[in-house]
Amino acid sequence: MIIVKIGGSIVDGLDLNAIDDLKKISRSSKLVVVHGGGNQVTVTANKLGKEQGFVVSPEGVRSRYTDKETAEIYTMVMGGKLNKEIVRMLLQHDIKAAGITGVDGAMLRADRKKKLIIINSKGRKMMVDGGYTGKITSVNPSLITLLLENGYVPVISPVALSEEYDFLNVDGDRAAAYVAGALKAEKVMFITNVNGLTLNSSLVKHMSLEQARKALPQIGFGMEKKILAAIEALEMGVGEAIISSGQKEYPFSNAIMHENCTVITKK
């Protein structure tokens, strides 16, 4: 089984043969797609007159600050428009896809962060209200399994439910990692707009789990979430994590073959 996380920023920038490539893989392996879409959320929120804010954690992780109104816009875009655009694109290429969110079947449960410690513009730590951002606590894979058993490719939007049944914004990379862990997947692939992790101006082609843990503090915005998600996936029993570009020929097959990408394994 393969879990593919597609960054929202590259959905429109996939190579022309990428969907046919994905179709080929879906014929030989059980396949689950998890998608992002932060840029589209920001665009829609701005159109609605809702300015978006972002915060940085003490660990250097940058994330959207999600108040209640933003959580509603996030759910509308991620679970509605973007999810269905991806499903439509797959169906047009004869891939039997079904779009769901982490809310459906209570698939993704998360703790609402009551308080956030962030780094302010002066580089100092401060505490703010946690808003409607969540940290995933559990995955119920039964709905995903049901779809897979009936020949569907589930397309999952990372909206989670809190203990109080609020909609929560959860990170797409980490959602993919948790889904992969719950399904005991062989691979989780993070398809983005770069070839992989670059350190000291060179592409890192392979890292062990321990090397990834040690490198995490050196990694900049955006990529740090993918490395963190890869670490979490491996810790939950996933065979390997791959970070690769979707903007090249046969991106999924090339990632599986470890061509020009970053591969993280336990050893």
C-alpha positions in Angstrom: 0.0 0.0 0.0 1.2 3.5 -0.9 0.1 6.8 0.6 0.7 9.8 -1.6 0.6 13.3 -0.2 0.1 15.9 -3.0 0.9 19.5 -2.0 -1.9 21.9 -2.9 0.6 24.2 -4.5 1.5 21.6 -7.2 -1.9 20.2 -8.1 -2.0 22.5 -11.2 1.7 22.0 -11.8 1.9 18.3 -12.1 3.7 17.0 -15.2 1.2 16.1 -18.0 1.8 12.4 -17.6 1.7 12.4 -13.8 -2.0 11.3 -13.6 -1.4 8.5 -16.1 1.6 7.5 -13.9 -0.6 7.6 -10.8 -3.2 5.5 -12.7 -0.6 2.9 -13.5 0.4 2.7 -9.8 -3.2 2.4 -8.7 -3.6 -0.7 -10.9 -0.7 -2.5 -9.1 -0.9 -1.2 -5.5 -3.6 0.0 -3.1 -3.3 3.7 -3.2 -4.5 6.6 -0.9 -4.1 10.2 -1.8 -3.9 13.0 0.9 -3.9 16.5 -0.4 -2.8 19.9 0.9 -4.1 23.3 -0.3 -3.0 26.1 2.0 -2.4 28.5 -0.8 -6.0 28.1 -2.1 -7.3 28.6 1.5 -5.4 31.9 1.7 -6.7 33.1 -1.7 -10.3 32.3 -0.9 -10.0 33.9 2.6 -8.6 37.1 1.1 -11.4 37.2 -1.4 -13.8 37.0 1.5 -12.0 39.8 3.3 -10.5 37.5 6.0 -6.8 38.3 6.4 -4.7 35.3 7.1 -2.1 35.1 9.8 0.8 32.7 10.3 2.9 31.8 13.4 6.2 30.2 14.1 6.7 27.7 16.9 9.9 27.6 19.0 11.0 24.6 17.0 10.8 26.7 13.8 7.6 25.2 12.4 5.5 27.8 10.5 1.8 27.3 10.4 -1.5 29.1 9.7 -3.2 30.7 12.7 -6.7 29.4 12.6 -9.5 31.2 14.4 -13.1 30.0 14.1 -13.9 31.9 10.9 -10.7 30.7 9.3 -11.5 27.1 10.3 -14.8 27.4 8.5 -13.1 28.7 5.3 -10.4 26.0 5.6 -13.1 23.3 5.8 -15.1 24.8 2.9 -12.0 25.0 0.6 -10.2 21.8 1.6 -13.2 19.5 2.0 -15.2 21.1 -0.8 -13.8 22.8 -3.8 -10.2 21.5 -3.8 -11.0 18.0 -2.8 -13.6 17.7 -5.5 -11.3 19.2 -8.2 -8.7 16.5 -7.5 -11.4 13.8 -7.5 -12.7 15.1 -10.8 -9.2 15.2 -12.3 -8.7 11.5 -11.3 -12.1 10.4 -12.6 -11.3 12.1 -16.0 -8.3 9.8 -16.2 -10.3 6.7 -15.4 -9.1 6.5 -11.8 -11.9 5.3 -9.5 -11.6 8.1 -6.9 -13.7 9.1 -3.9 -13.2 12.3 -2.0 -13.6 12.4 1.8 -12.3 14.5 4.7 -10.9 13.5 8.1 -14.3 14.3 9.5 -16.1 11.5 7.6 -16.4 8.4 9.8 -14.5 10.4 12.5 -11.4 9.3 10.6 -9.1 11.9 12.0 -9.4 12.9 15.6 -7.2 15.7 17.0 -6.6 17.7 20.2 -7.5 21.3 19.8 -4.5 23.3 20.9 -5.7 25.5 23.8 -2.6 27.6 23.9 0.3 28.1 21.4 3.8 29.2 22.3 5.1 31.2 19.3 8.1 33.3 18.4 7.1 36.9 17.9 8.6 39.4 15.4 11.2 40.3 18.0 12.4 36.7 18.4 10.8 36.3 21.8 8.5 33.5 23.0 4.9 34.4 23.7 1.7 32.5 24.4 -1.5 33.0 22.3 -4.9 31.3 22.2 -4.6 28.0 20.3 -7.6 28.7 17.9 -8.8 25.8 15.8 -5.5 24.1 15.0 -5.2 20.5 16.0 -2.6 17.8 16.7 -3.8 14.4 15.4 -4.3 11.9 18.2 -5.9 9.0 16.4 -6.9 7.6 13.0 -9.9 5.3 12.4 -9.0 3.7 9.0 -12.2 1.7 8.6 -13.8 4.1 6.0 -10.5 4.2 4.0 -10.3 0.4 4.2 -13.9 0.1 3.0 -13.2 2.3 0.0 -10.0 0.4 -0.9 -11.7 -3.0 -0.6 -14.2 -1.8 -3.2 -11.6 -0.6 -5.7 -11.6 3.1 -4.9 -8.7 5.5 -4.5 -9.6 7.6 -1.4 -8.7 11.3 -1.7 -8.5 12.7 1.8 -8.7 16.3 2.9 -6.9 17.0 6.2 -9.8 18.4 8.3 -10.1 16.7 11.7 -12.6 16.5 14.5 -11.8 17.7 18.0 -13.1 16.0 21.2 -15.8 18.7 21.2 -16.6 18.0 17.5 -15.1 21.2 16.2 -13.6 21.3 12.7 -9.8 21.6 13.1 -7.0 22.5 10.7 -4.4 19.8 10.8 -1.2 19.7 8.7 -1.6 17.7 5.5 1.9 16.1 5.6 1.4 14.9 9.1 -2.1 13.7 8.3 -0.6 11.6 5.5 2.0 10.2 8.0 -0.7 9.2 10.5 -2.9 7.7 7.8 0.1 5.7 6.5 0.9 4.6 10.0 -2.7 3.5 10.7 -2.8 1.5 7.5 0.7 0.1 8.0 1.7 1.3 4.5 4.8 0.2 2.7 5.5 3.8 1.6 4.4 7.3 2.2 5.4 9.8 -0.6 5.4 13.6 -0.2 5.1 15.0 -3.7 6.0 18.7 -3.7 7.6 21.3 -6.0 11.3 20.4 -5.2 13.3 17.2 -5.6 13.7 16.7 -1.9 15.7 17.9 1.1 18.6 20.1 0.3 21.4 20.5 2.9 24.7 22.4 2.2 23.4 23.1 -1.4 23.1 19.4 -2.2 20.2 17.1 -2.5 20.1 14.5 0.3 19.3 11.2 -1.4 19.1 9.0 1.7 18.8 9.5 5.4 18.3 7.2 8.3 15.6 7.9 10.9 18.2 9.0 13.4 19.9 11.3 10.8 16.5 12.9 10.1 15.9 13.5 13.7 19.3 15.2 14.1 18.9 17.3 10.9 15.4 18.6 11.8 16.6 21.8 13.6 18.7 22.8 10.5 15.7 22.6 8.1 13.8 25.6 6.9 10.1 26.5 6.6 8.0 24.1 4.6 10.4 21.2 4.3 10.7 20.8 8.1 7.0 19.6 8.2 7.8 17.0 5.6 10.8 15.7 7.5 8.8 15.7 10.8 6.0 13.8 9.1 8.5 11.3 7.6 9.9 10.7 11.1 6.5 10.1 12.6 5.5 7.8 9.8 8.6 5.6 10.2 8.0 5.6 14.0 4.5 4.2 13.4 5.8 1.3 11.3 5.8 2.7 7.7 8.5 1.1 5.5 9.9 4.3 4.0 9.2 7.9 3.4 10.0 9.7 0.1 10.1 13.4 -0.7 10.1 14.1 -4.4 9.0 16.6 -7.1 5.7 16.3 -9.0 7.0 18.6 -11.7 8.9 16.0 -13.7 8.1 13.1 -16.0 6.5 10.1 -14.3 6.9 11.6 -10.8 5.3 8.8 -8.8 7.2 5.9 -10.6 10.4 7.8 -10.3 9.9 8.4 -6.6 9.2 4.7 -6.1 12.4 3.9 -7.9 14.3 6.5 -5.7 15.3 8.7 -8.7 16.5 12.1 -7.8 14.6 12.4 -4.5 15.1 12.1 -0.7 14.4 8.7 0.8 14.2 8.2 4.6 14.3 4.7 6.1 14.7 3.4 9.6 18.4 2.6 9.0 
